[in-house]
Amino acid sequence: MSYCTLTILASPETIKRLRLIASELGREVDELAECSVSEAALEYFRHRKDDPAKGGEE
């Protein structure tokens, strides 16, 4: 499995929200951000046949 590093820009309000969520869930802000990115990509390819994670064309 290969990974890449992403840098995201988030508003101060979003950072405050993520910090509170992370604290309440006992998780790291980076972990929450990674989950959000993963879910967005999964949703994008949900009904497509060319999902590269499932052997479709890249």
FENZINOR-V805543 format. One record per pair of residues at least 24 apart in sequence whose ideal C-beta (glycine too) atoms are under 7 Angstrom apart, sorted by sequence separation. I is the first residue (numbers start at 1). J is the second residue. D is the distance in whole Angstrom. If there is no record, write none. Layout:
i = {I,I}
j = {J,J}
d = {D,D}
//
This chain:
i = {8,6}
j = {33,37}
d = {6,7}
//
